[in-house]
Structures are given as structure tokens and as C-alpha cells.
Amino acid sequence: MTSVLGHPFSAGNGVSINLPDIYSGESKIILVELVISPREEGSHKLLDLVLEYADMRENLALVNLQASLETKFTNYPGEGPAENIEVLKHVELFRYLIQRPLQLFPR
């Protein structure tokens, strides 16, 4: 993982991202940038995700959600999936916003 757009992160035994509070009904978008080296043809797991948080509605009960990212590698570049335009728009928007200072009021 080379970056987490919009959030500081630390790397060690995995990557840790501290998010601000999330409220009921609210969602967060986390965009990560991965550098993936070539692999043998076939399916390979690229990433294990673990989300841990304290649920305020349940007396601070610890919630642990897990998922994995697996993809299929091929020797034929034309067989890959089409680019996801919605993801590309989010990435470009975050990169644009990160490079510019926030202006709340026009001068």
C-alpha cells in the first residue's frame, strides 16, 4: 500500500488508519493505493481488511468486521476488467483536494 488518500496512516505489521468518529447513518469512503507486482496466472489474495470500532449504541462493545480482496491474474493484458470510472473520479477528486488549501470564505 503506497497511500491512503485523505487520511494519515502508519505501516508496521500491516497498515493502521485512524478515522474520525462515524455517526449513525453516516458513511466514509477510504481510498487506498496499492502497488501490485506481477504474479503467476490465477487467483491471488492481495489484501486482508479488518475494521474495528466501539459501538456506542451497545455500551462500547467492540465490533470486528473482516474481508479479503482477491483478484485473478492473467498473462493476457486485454482480459482485465474495464476501469471503474466512479472510483477514478473519487481518486482524482481526493488528489485535487489534498493539493489545495481549504478556503471556507472567498477573498
CORZI-V977817 format. One line per field, one symbol per residue. ss: DSSP state (H for helix, E for strand, L for the rest). psi: psi as a letter, one per 40 degrees, with the letter a starting at -180 (. if undefined). burial: b if it has 9 or more other ideal C-beta (glycine too) atoms within 8 Angstrom, else e. Layout:
ss: ???
psi: ???
burial: ???
//
This chain:
ss: LLEEELLLEEELLLEEELLLLLLLLLLLLLEEELLLLLLLLEEEEEEEEEEEEEEHHHLLEEEEEEEEEEEEELLLHHHLLLLLHHHHHHHHHHHHHHHLLLLLLLL
psi: hdihhehiiiibgahhhhiiihiheiiihhhihihhiiiihahhhdhhhhhhihhdefffhhhhhiiihiihiiehdeeiiiihddddddddddddddeiihhdhi.
burial: beebbebebeeeeeeebeeeeeeeeeeeeebebeeeeeeeeeebeeeeeeeeeebeeeeeeebeeeeebeeebeeeeeeeeeeeeebbebbeebbeeeeeeeeeeee
//
